[in-house]
Amino acid sequence: MLPERYPAAPALDVEDVTVVLGDRTVLWDIDAVVPRRTLCAVVGPNGAGKTTFIRAVIGLLQPISGRIRIMGESFAQACRHVAYVPQRSGLDWDFPATVLDVATMGTYTSLPWWRQLGNEQRRRAKAALETVGLSDLASRSIGELSGGQQQRVLLARALAQEPELFLLDEPFQGVDAASEASILATLTSLRDSGRTVIVVHHDLHTVAERFDRAILLNVRKIADGPVSECMTESNLRRTFGARVGFDERNTDPRSMATDA
């Protein structure tokens, strides 16, 4: 269940967060707020600190300064209510596991260490696979899946956890159009059901059309807030560089460089 000690707290509240890796400052003095029940994109060029931002939120990286609160609590207190979907390319898809095995992993956080998986955990995993359209592949090895199917099984694992906050790192990277549409529909449905979804994403056209809010990063925070307010040409130029031109017909920043 949702933590009730801070019912008015936003889903995510990041204050003055700086992250250093080696001798390089990857995030500098970041402030950002994501209200509950929203679909929020984290946007920026390669090397902007988007993945670092997500990893700092879930405690995989420790900021040298600042504070992060999830629904008013630290990550250690709220971790059972948070699901993280990492980049697909960083995982071992040759691991001997079935699609159902991976989806069921999402239920582990709700089990005491002495309890074995039971009918309730299997029910949740199967329901999650049905949500992402993979029920018919439940017994298939994960190594046999396409890129889009792999991404959807990772989403199913997160769904089986039944969290309040979802954090996804580039879930549309390398997936086919059908899988992208399916994932977007699932994320929108989660938002509509009262969950909060934060997605690292590069397609500005999709962000403008389908997301409620955005956080624009380039080591520093450029802007955050409702998409209609922060996805301006000025903010996008500050995020992606002065040579970037904003064209609503072509809003992938990787192809927005101009000769001007």
Long-range contacts (C-beta under 8 A, 24 or more apart in sequence): 2-71, 2-81, 2-164, 3-71, 3-72, 3-73, 3-77, 3-78, 3-81, 5-72, 5-73, 6-71, 6-72, 6-73, 9-69, 9-71, 9-72, 10-34, 10-35, 10-36, 10-71, 11-35, 11-36, 11-37, 11-38, 11-70, 11-71, 11-164, 11-165, 11-196, 11-198, 12-57, 12-68, 12-69, 12-70, 12-165, 12-196, 12-198, 13-67, 13-68, 13-69, 13-70, 13-72, 14-53, 14-57, 14-66, 14-67, 14-68, 15-66, 15-67, 15-68, 15-69, 16-65, 16-66, 16-67, 17-56, 17-63, 17-65, 17-66, 17-67, 17-68, 18-63, 18-64, 18-65, 18-66, 19-49, 19-52, 19-56, 19-61, 19-62, 19-63, 19-64, 20-64, 21-52, 21-61, 25-219, 26-52, 26-219, 27-52, 27-53, 27-56, 27-63, 27-217, 27-219, 27-220, 28-219, 28-220, 29-66, 29-220, 29-221, 30-66, 30-217, 30-220, 30-221, 31-221, 31-224, 32-215, 32-221, 32-224, 33-224, 34-196, 34-198, 34-213, 34-215, 34-224, 35-196, 35-213, 36-71, 36-164, 36-194, 36-196, 37-191, 37-194, 37-195, 37-196, 38-191, 38-196, 38-197, 38-212, 38-213, 39-187, 39-188, 39-191, 39-197, 39-199, 39-210, 39-211, 39-212, 39-213, 40-196, 40-197, 40-198, 40-199, 40-211, 40-212, 40-213, 40-214, 40-215, 41-198, 41-199, 41-200, 41-201, 41-207, 41-211, 41-213, 41-214, 41-215, 41-227, 42-198, 42-199, 42-200, 42-201, 42-214, 42-215, 42-217, 43-201, 43-202, 43-204, 43-207, 43-214, 43-215, 43-216, 43-217, 43-239, 44-216, 44-217, 44-218, 44-222, 44-239, 44-240, 45-218, 45-239, 45-240, 45-241, 45-253, 48-217, 48-218, 48-219, 48-239, 49-217, 49-218, 49-219, 50-169, 50-200, 50-217, 51-87, 51-169, 51-170, 51-200, 53-200, 53-215, 53-217, 54-84, 54-167, 54-169, 54-198, 54-200, 57-167, 57-198, 58-82, 58-84, 58-167, 70-165, 71-164, 71-165, 78-165, 79-109, 80-109, 80-110, 80-163, 81-163, 81-164, 81-165, 82-163, 82-164, 82-165, 82-166, 82-167, 83-157, 83-158, 83-159, 83-161, 83-163, 83-165, 83-166, 83-167, 84-158, 84-167, 84-168, 84-169, 85-154, 85-155, 85-157, 85-158, 85-166, 85-167, 85-168, 85-169, 85-171, 86-154, 86-169, 87-169, 87-170, 87-173, 88-147, 88-150, 88-151, 88-154, 88-171, 88-173, 88-174, 89-173, 89-174, 91-154, 93-142, 93-143, 93-145, 93-150, 94-143, 95-142, 95-143, 96-141, 97-141, 97-142, 98-138, 98-139, 98-140, 98-141, 98-142, 99-129, 99-134, 99-137, 99-138, 99-139, 99-140, 99-141, 99-142, 99-145, 99-153, 99-156, 100-125, 100-126, 100-129, 100-138, 100-139, 101-142, 102-142, 102-153, 102-154, 102-156, 102-157, 103-128, 103-129, 103-138, 103-153, 103-156, 103-157, 103-159, 103-160, 104-160, 105-157, 105-160, 106-156, 106-157, 106-158, 106-159, 106-160, 106-161, 107-160, 107-161, 109-161, 110-161, 110-162, 121-160, 124-160, 124-162, 125-156, 125-160, 127-159, 127-160, 128-156, 128-157, 128-159, 128-160, 129-153, 129-156, 131-156, 131-159, 131-186, 132-156, 132-159, 132-182, 132-183, 132-186, 133-182, 146-176, 146-179, 147-174, 147-175, 147-176, 147-179, 148-175, 148-176, 148-178, 148-179, 148-180, 148-182, 149-179, 151-175, 151-179, 151-183, 152-179, 152-182, 152-183, 155-183, 155-186, 159-186, 163-195, 164-195, 164-196, 165-195, 165-196, 165-197, 165-198, 166-190, 166-195, 166-196, 166-197, 166-198, 167-198, 168-197, 168-198, 168-199, 168-200, 169-200, 170-200, 170-201, 170-202, 171-199, 171-201, 172-201, 172-203, 172-206, 184-210, 202-252, 202-253, 202-254, 203-251, 203-252, 204-231, 204-236, 204-246, 204-251, 204-252, 204-253, 205-248, 205-250, 205-251, 205-252, 207-231, 207-251, 208-248, 208-251
